[in-house]
Amino acid sequence: MKGKEDLFQLIQSMSPSEKRYFTIDAQKSGRKGSRYLELFHLINGMEAYDEAPLKRRFPKSLPFDKGYLYDAILRAMRDYHSSRSRAAQVKERLLDARYLFERGLYEQCEVRLSEARRLAEDIGDHLMLLEINKEYRRLVLGAKQQGFEEQLREFSAGAKTLLEAIGEEFRYLEIYESLLTRVIKQFVLRKQEGPDRFLERLYERSLAGERFPQTDLAQLRYHQSIALYNQLHGAFDEVTGNFSRVVEWWEAHPKYKEEEFYRYLEDFSNLLHAYATNGRLELLLQLLDQLENIKPNTETAARILFQKVAIYRLISYINLGITKNLDKMIAEIEEGLDKFRIPAARRSALMLNVALLFFTRDRFADCMLWCGRLIGDRKNQYRQDIRVAIYLLNLIAALEVDKLQLMEATYRSTYRFLRKQDRLRSGQFEQVVLDYARRYMTESPDEQHGLLGEFQTYLEGVHSDAETKISHGMDELFLLWVRSKRSRKTIAELM
């Protein structure tokens, strides 16, 4: 533990069941455990880290106590999660085997090594298998049973095979990392840059070669790398097929999928994003149904699964104009937001999309309700672009609720926020929206119709200007709203 807030951040990241497990585990230690449990509860009860009350309660030994508690939590979490992790079970059996070997209990040592090898083979972990190979060779030399020389030769040959497999896995890992680095920086290559010689050589030498990878993990990295290469070149139809093959790889390796469920969800999320990018939202909904039927093996996996399903289901509902089971879906999202500790950025993105969904269904009071939850949340520092989008969305929704006192109060709070954020410069999108909203509130219905025409012309110009970037597509959304008002159709109908 290095930083003052390391322990606080660790405790905040723990799930409720992990905290319960640690509490029970610490209570087993008697008086010493209760001392550190008190420190644990003090920190757990903090919304923001404050060391002053900790120093008052632990005046002489706080740095030591924090370090001890940090290590104790990690020890408890290793025990808590080891039953679900084959990798952890392999390491435990290796430690057992070394202990038994040192006491000359060679047959028992071999049993533990055999168990470790079976578990490592289940998840195709060649690095662990190499470590087990080394321990077997030490056992053979220590026991010196008949025929041990032949056994050593067999293990030596096995080690060479494992090293070749590890070499292949790391080659494709490096290719994947090189491509992912480019995607993080750029996402798609700019056309004016011309061909990328590094990528072309990478493709020719490693991705388009005749020899398909032999090891399982190298095959996974191969499919991932092809997907990233096509994404960089803007071949999004190909990307969808590539990430489909990545997900198929995971489905064909259920034990590895269980072991690395978080990474499986990341790849499944990449497939969802590819379908969303291509506008294949009906197929996206089918994938979401498939994903929802998966039973995660940890609370962390359940939290991540909830986030992935919720955000893409919201995107699909918004863009496809779906109204069936809408309230049921929103209730499930509310339940998930209450149940899981979700990072502020992802939480705000989910809530923004719920507000957008209600806006596109002409349910403006519900839209304002969700906007108000974000606006009123002072504890979490959401991204500024999301806050700006929420305030603007809330303002336009207030015009539709059509209560003068509410409109005026919403206008004033939006004005104060945007001024504080330095978003009210002449000609700036936020300033223009605010001006139109103020005029709309004070003009007669006939004058409002003409004003909407002006606003539509402005929004069409902004929307067609590729250089102008508007927070979360508010220009497109408000353009739909204006057109729905002028055509007397719902936003969902226009979408």
ABEGO torsion letter per residue (X at the ends): XABAAAAAAAAAABBAAAAAAAAAAAAAAEAAAAAAAAAAAAAAABABBBAAAAAAABAAAAAAAAAAAAAAAAAAAAAAAAAABAAAAAAAAAAAAAAAAAAGBAAAAAAAAAAAAAAAAAAGBAAAAAAAAAAAAAAAAAAGBBGAAAAAAAAAAAAAAAAAAAAAAAAAAAAAAAAAAAAAAAGBBBAAAEBBAAAAAAAAAAAABABBBABAAAAAAAAAAAAAAAAAAGBAAAAAAAAAAAAAAAAABAAAAAABAAAAAAAAAAAAAAAAAAGBAAAAAAAAAAAAABBBABAAAAAAAAAAAAAAAAAAAAAAGBABGAAAAAAAAAAAAAABBBBAAAAAAAAAAAAAAAAAAGBAAAAAAAAAAAAABAABBBBAAAAAAAAAAAAAAAAAAGBAAAAAAAAAAAAAAAAAAGAABBGBAAAAAAAAAAAAAABBAAAAAAAAAAAAAAAAAAAABAABBBBGGAAAAAAAAAAAAAAGBBAAAAX
